Amino acid sequence: MKKTFKLDHPKIKVPRVVDSVKHDIRKFLKKERKKPLPSGSVYWGFDCKFGQSEETAVDVHLSSITKKIDELVENNIMTIYVEIKAKAIEAVEK
């Protein structure tokens, strides 16, 4: 998922648009986790980038994306870039 979200809409208020963005991210994650794992893999992991634009995006942990969205909204930033790539995590042998 590589997507730039615009939070300003002429008819929809910002909190509802933010909820919609968070819902889209959760829906994507749910869809990716349902895919069958390749052999030797234990679970799906995700590489995430987040920022105001694709050029300024930095690597973040998946669990902090919703907090980062809220921080940008508090600072009146109306454009959000989210990139999430699924990767299969293999079992670590000891």
C-alpha positions as CSV (number, residue, x, y, z in Angstrom):
1,M,0.0,0.0,0.0
2,K,1.5,3.3,-1.1
3,K,-1.0,6.1,-0.7
4,T,-1.2,9.8,-0.1
5,F,-4.3,10.9,1.9
6,K,-5.7,14.4,1.8
7,L,-7.5,15.3,5.0
8,D,-9.2,18.4,3.8
9,H,-12.6,17.8,2.2
10,P,-15.3,20.4,1.4
11,K,-18.1,18.5,3.0
12,I,-16.6,16.0,5.4
13,K,-15.0,17.2,8.6
14,V,-11.4,16.3,9.4
15,P,-12.0,13.8,12.3
16,R,-14.2,11.7,10.0
17,V,-11.6,11.7,7.2
18,V,-9.0,10.7,9.7
19,D,-11.2,7.8,10.9
20,S,-11.6,6.8,7.2
21,V,-7.8,6.7,6.7
22,K,-7.3,4.6,9.8
23,H,-10.0,2.2,8.6
24,D,-8.4,1.9,5.2
25,I,-5.0,1.0,6.9
26,R,-6.7,-1.6,9.2
27,K,-8.6,-3.1,6.2
28,F,-5.4,-3.4,4.2
29,L,-3.6,-5.1,7.1
30,K,-6.4,-7.5,7.6
31,K,-6.4,-8.4,3.9
32,E,-2.7,-9.0,3.9
33,R,-2.7,-11.1,7.0
34,K,-5.3,-13.4,5.5
35,K,-3.0,-14.3,2.5
36,P,-1.4,-17.8,2.7
37,L,2.1,-17.8,4.1
38,P,5.0,-19.1,2.0
39,S,6.5,-22.3,3.3
40,G,8.9,-21.9,6.2
41,S,7.3,-18.6,7.3
42,V,5.6,-18.1,10.7
43,Y,3.7,-14.8,10.3
44,W,3.4,-11.7,8.2
45,G,5.5,-8.7,9.1
46,F,5.2,-5.2,7.7
47,D,7.7,-2.5,6.7
48,C,6.2,0.9,7.1
49,K,7.0,4.4,6.1
50,F,5.1,7.5,7.1
51,G,5.3,11.2,6.5
52,Q,3.8,14.3,5.0
53,S,5.0,13.2,1.5
54,E,6.8,10.4,-0.2
55,E,10.1,12.3,-0.1
56,T,9.9,13.1,3.6
57,A,8.6,9.6,4.7
58,V,10.6,7.8,7.4
59,D,10.6,4.3,8.6
60,V,8.2,3.7,11.5
61,H,6.9,0.8,13.5
62,L,3.4,-0.5,12.5
63,S,1.9,0.1,15.9
64,S,2.9,3.8,15.9
65,I,1.1,4.8,12.6
66,T,-2.2,5.8,14.2
67,K,-0.3,7.9,16.8
68,K,1.7,9.6,14.0
69,I,-1.5,10.4,12.1
70,D,-2.9,12.0,15.2
71,E,0.3,14.1,15.7
72,L,0.1,15.4,12.1
73,V,-3.5,16.3,12.5
74,E,-2.8,18.2,15.7
75,N,-0.2,20.2,13.8
76,N,-2.8,21.1,11.1
77,I,-1.0,19.1,8.4
78,M,-3.5,18.0,5.8
79,T,-1.5,15.6,3.7
80,I,-0.4,12.1,4.9
81,Y,1.7,9.6,3.1
82,V,1.6,6.0,4.2
83,E,3.6,3.0,2.7
84,I,3.1,-0.5,4.1
85,K,4.8,-3.6,2.6
86,A,4.0,-7.1,3.7
87,K,6.9,-9.5,4.3
88,A,6.9,-13.1,5.4
89,I,8.8,-13.7,8.6
90,E,10.6,-17.0,8.9
91,A,11.1,-19.0,12.0
92,V,14.4,-18.4,13.8
93,E,16.2,-21.6,14.7
94,K,18.2,-21.7,17.9
